[in-house]
Amino acid sequence: MTALKKYSRLESTGLWREGSDGQRREVIVRMGEATLMLADPRSEQVLSHWSLPAVTRLNPGQRPALYAPGEDAEEELEIADDDMIGALKTVQSAVRAATPRPGRLRGALTGGITLAIVLFAVTVLPGVLTRHTASVVPAAKRAEIGQRALDDITRLTGQPCTGETGLPALFRLSERIFGLEDTPILYVLPEGLQQPAHLPGGVILLPRALAEAGEDAQALAGAALTEGVASHTVDPMLDILDHAGLISTFRLLTTGELPANALQGYGEDFLRHSYQLPPTTSLVAAFEAAQIPMTPFGRALEGMAQPQAAQVVVEADPYKGLMPSPLLSDTDWVALQSVCEG
């Protein structure tokens, strides 16, 4: 999406509806480099964020334009501004150009690999097929699959918390941790999630208990940053494809589409995963770059029954014994702690 930076911070007005039965309300639509943010025009409170690769035009060729954050999403956004419609059209064109067309991967596969090697990879070396498929899935498709995985997880945890005052604070915390480019989307899940986790498409999941505990945002920020490092250490697509199975993985490789039922039951497996820290060297480098102490997150890991991980994090803290600078204002931290309270 780097070719679309010229549209960064583009704004327009729009009419947003949260659900199919909801009332439409006026919003400010702001385009970032990876997300579309919808905010209240009077209070500037963030009402929703949409991943740009997942934005879908519902009425091509008609005005005003209607959009949704995915084919099955209940939210709906109406935009009449020509500049914003043109920018979103450019985004969608870029996504289509980056998305494999049915038959393209099949042609490359059949042209470069014989049937015997494919059968050998499927029956003897499934890991090779899974890793190769994960490596060629484009960004737009990764974001779509990550959203599908989140949908299955939220069957068990409930929908991500969307408190009107807490959501903007969570957005500001993500920008403080990761910067303004390629900023991950942070979600706080109300129940069921016992430890931080992440999904493809720049999605980081945080437990409600972690968001509501502590005197400041240091532990929550450390959890989010650790998952950001982990997402670049081991590709989260591998876990999804392992769950989907070889047949679904092969269909994704050859057609560019993951079968509709491939992620059924993924949420149960995801929530049972054991917690794994990324390599300590990478972790320390990330915390130093973000100027965030590791010890508060280490103490939080003790509360998650992860004593070994906690010890590693605390002992590796490059800022041990130093007074940390606030990551958020007191007002933002109090607001973030209430993100699951409506």
QUIJO-V589843 format. One record per pair of residues at least 4 apart in sequence whose ideal C-beta (glycine too) atoms are under 6 Angstrom apart, sorted by the first residue. I is the first residue (numbers start at 1). J is the second residue. D is the distance in Angstrom with one decimal. If there is no record, write none. Layout:
# QUIJO-V589843
i=I j=J d=D
i=I j=J d=D
This chain:
# QUIJO-V589843
i=4 j=91 d=5.9
i=5 j=33 d=6.0
i=7 j=31 d=5.3
i=7 j=87 d=4.4
i=8 j=33 d=5.1
i=10 j=31 d=4.4
i=10 j=87 d=5.5
i=11 j=30 d=5.1
i=12 j=29 d=5.1
i=12 j=81 d=3.6
i=12 j=84 d=3.9
i=14 j=27 d=5.4
i=14 j=29 d=4.5
i=14 j=77 d=5.3
i=14 j=78 d=6.0
i=14 j=79 d=4.6
i=15 j=24 d=4.5
i=15 j=78 d=4.2
i=16 j=25 d=5.9
i=16 j=27 d=4.4
i=16 j=38 d=5.3
i=16 j=77 d=5.1
i=17 j=22 d=4.8
i=17 j=24 d=4.9
i=17 j=76 d=4.7
i=18 j=22 d=4.5
i=18 j=75 d=5.9
i=19 j=74 d=4.6
i=20 j=74 d=5.4
i=26 j=41 d=5.8
i=27 j=38 d=4.5
i=28 j=39 d=4.7
i=28 j=41 d=5.0
i=29 j=38 d=6.0
i=30 j=37 d=4.6
i=31 j=36 d=5.8
i=33 j=181 d=5.9
i=34 j=52 d=5.8
i=34 j=182 d=6.0
i=35 j=49 d=4.9
i=36 j=50 d=4.3
i=36 j=52 d=5.9
i=37 j=46 d=5.9
i=37 j=49 d=5.2
i=38 j=47 d=4.9
i=38 j=48 d=4.6
i=39 j=44 d=5.6
i=39 j=46 d=5.2
i=40 j=45 d=4.7
i=45 j=164 d=5.2
i=45 j=168 d=5.7
i=46 j=167 d=5.1
i=46 j=168 d=4.3
i=46 j=171 d=5.6
i=50 j=55 d=5.6
i=50 j=69 d=3.9
i=51 j=143 d=5.2
i=52 j=91 d=5.4
i=53 j=95 d=5.2
i=53 j=140 d=4.0
i=53 j=143 d=4.3
i=54 j=69 d=5.5
i=54 j=70 d=4.9
i=54 j=143 d=5.4
i=54 j=147 d=5.9
i=55 j=67 d=5.6
i=56 j=68 d=5.2
i=56 j=71 d=5.6
i=57 j=67 d=5.9
i=58 j=66 d=4.1
i=58 j=68 d=5.7
i=59 j=66 d=4.7
i=64 j=78 d=5.0
i=64 j=80 d=4.1
i=65 j=79 d=5.1
i=65 j=85 d=4.9
i=66 j=78 d=5.6
i=67 j=77 d=4.6
i=68 j=73 d=4.6
i=68 j=76 d=5.6
i=69 j=73 d=4.7
i=69 j=75 d=5.7
i=70 j=147 d=5.9
i=79 j=84 d=5.3
i=79 j=85 d=5.8
i=95 j=140 d=4.3
i=98 j=138 d=4.6
i=98 j=140 d=5.6
i=99 j=138 d=5.7
i=99 j=140 d=5.3
i=99 j=141 d=6.0
i=100 j=104 d=5.1
i=100 j=105 d=5.1
i=100 j=256 d=3.9
i=102 j=255 d=4.9
i=102 j=256 d=5.9
i=103 j=107 d=5.9
i=105 j=109 d=6.0
i=105 j=253 d=5.7
i=105 j=254 d=5.6
i=106 j=254 d=4.4
i=107 j=111 d=5.8
i=108 j=112 d=6.0
i=109 j=113 d=5.6
i=113 j=117 d=4.8
i=113 j=118 d=5.7
i=120 j=124 d=5.3
i=121 j=125 d=5.0
i=121 j=128 d=5.3
i=121 j=129 d=4.7
i=122 j=246 d=5.6
i=126 j=246 d=5.4
i=130 j=241 d=4.8
i=130 j=249 d=5.7
i=133 j=249 d=5.2
i=133 j=252 d=5.8
i=133 j=253 d=4.5
i=134 j=235 d=5.1
i=134 j=237 d=4.0
i=134 j=238 d=5.3
i=137 j=141 d=5.1
i=137 j=142 d=5.4
i=142 j=200 d=4.2
i=142 j=201 d=5.2
i=143 j=201 d=3.5
i=145 j=200 d=5.8
i=145 j=258 d=6.0
i=146 j=199 d=4.2
i=146 j=200 d=3.9
i=146 j=201 d=3.4
i=146 j=203 d=5.2
i=148 j=263 d=5.3
i=149 j=199 d=5.3
i=149 j=240 d=5.8
i=149 j=263 d=5.6
i=149 j=266 d=5.6
i=150 j=199 d=5.9
i=152 j=263 d=5.2
i=152 j=266 d=4.7
i=152 j=267 d=4.4
i=153 j=157 d=6.0
i=153 j=267 d=4.1
i=153 j=270 d=5.6
i=154 j=159 d=5.4
i=155 j=267 d=5.6
i=156 j=192 d=5.0
i=156 j=267 d=4.8
i=157 j=189 d=4.2
i=157 j=191 d=5.7
i=157 j=192 d=3.8
i=157 j=193 d=5.5
i=158 j=190 d=4.4
i=158 j=191 d=5.9
i=160 j=187 d=3.9
i=161 j=188 d=4.5
i=161 j=190 d=5.7
i=161 j=339 d=4.6
i=161 j=340 d=3.8
i=162 j=167 d=5.7
i=163 j=338 d=5.4
i=163 j=339 d=4.2
i=163 j=341 d=5.6
i=163 j=342 d=5.9
i=165 j=335 d=4.0
i=166 j=335 d=5.1
i=166 j=336 d=4.9
i=166 j=338 d=5.3
i=166 j=339 d=2.7
i=169 j=332 d=4.0
i=169 j=335 d=4.5
i=169 j=336 d=4.0
i=170 j=186 d=5.3
i=170 j=336 d=5.6
i=173 j=217 d=5.9
i=173 j=328 d=5.9
i=174 j=178 d=5.9
i=174 j=183 d=5.3
i=174 j=186 d=4.9
i=175 j=180 d=5.9
i=175 j=183 d=5.6
i=176 j=327 d=5.5
i=177 j=221 d=5.3
i=177 j=224 d=5.7
i=177 j=225 d=5.3
i=177 j=290 d=5.6
i=178 j=183 d=5.0
i=178 j=184 d=5.9
i=184 j=202 d=4.3
i=184 j=204 d=4.9
i=184 j=228 d=5.9
i=185 j=203 d=5.5
i=186 j=204 d=5.2
i=186 j=224 d=5.7
i=187 j=205 d=5.3
i=188 j=206 d=5.1
i=188 j=208 d=5.7
i=188 j=211 d=4.8
i=188 j=339 d=5.4
i=189 j=193 d=4.4
i=189 j=205 d=5.7
i=190 j=208 d=5.2
i=190 j=340 d=5.1
i=192 j=271 d=5.9
i=193 j=205 d=5.9
i=193 j=207 d=4.7
i=195 j=275 d=4.8
i=195 j=304 d=5.2
i=196 j=206 d=5.6
i=196 j=223 d=4.1
i=196 j=227 d=4.9
i=197 j=205 d=4.6
i=198 j=204 d=5.0
i=198 j=227 d=4.3
i=198 j=231 d=4.6
i=198 j=236 d=5.8
i=199 j=203 d=4.2
i=199 j=236 d=5.7
i=200 j=236 d=4.9
i=200 j=237 d=5.1
i=204 j=224 d=5.3
i=204 j=227 d=4.7
i=206 j=210 d=5.6
i=206 j=211 d=6.0
i=206 j=223 d=6.0
i=208 j=340 d=5.1
i=209 j=213 d=5.9
i=210 j=220 d=5.5
i=210 j=223 d=5.7
i=211 j=220 d=5.7
i=212 j=337 d=5.1
i=214 j=219 d=5.0
i=216 j=333 d=5.9
i=217 j=221 d=5.2
i=217 j=327 d=4.6
i=217 j=328 d=4.8
i=217 j=333 d=5.4
i=218 j=296 d=3.7
i=218 j=324 d=5.9
i=219 j=296 d=4.2
i=219 j=297 d=5.1
i=219 j=300 d=4.1
i=221 j=292 d=5.4
i=221 j=327 d=5.3
i=222 j=296 d=5.9
i=222 j=297 d=2.7
i=223 j=297 d=5.7
i=225 j=286 d=5.7
i=225 j=290 d=5.8
i=229 j=278 d=4.6
i=229 j=282 d=5.4
i=229 j=283 d=5.6
i=229 j=286 d=4.8
i=230 j=278 d=4.4
i=231 j=236 d=5.8
i=233 j=278 d=4.3
i=237 j=241 d=6.0
i=241 j=249 d=4.8
i=243 j=266 d=5.1
i=243 j=269 d=5.7
i=244 j=248 d=3.8
i=244 j=249 d=5.8
i=244 j=262 d=4.0
i=248 j=258 d=6.0
i=248 j=259 d=5.1
i=248 j=262 d=4.0
i=251 j=255 d=5.5
i=251 j=259 d=6.0
i=252 j=258 d=4.8
i=258 j=262 d=4.8
i=266 j=270 d=5.8
i=275 j=306 d=5.4
i=277 j=309 d=5.1
i=278 j=282 d=5.3
i=278 j=283 d=5.5
i=280 j=316 d=5.2
i=284 j=316 d=5.3
i=284 j=318 d=5.9
i=287 j=292 d=5.2
i=287 j=294 d=5.2
i=288 j=318 d=5.3
i=293 j=317 d=5.8
i=293 j=319 d=4.1
i=293 j=324 d=4.7
i=294 j=298 d=5.9
i=294 j=313 d=5.0
i=294 j=317 d=3.8
i=295 j=314 d=5.2
i=295 j=317 d=4.7
i=297 j=313 d=5.9
i=298 j=310 d=4.7
i=298 j=313 d=3.6
i=298 j=314 d=3.7
i=301 j=306 d=4.3
i=301 j=309 d=5.0
i=301 j=310 d=3.8
i=302 j=310 d=4.4
i=306 j=310 d=5.7
i=328 j=332 d=4.0
i=328 j=333 d=4.8
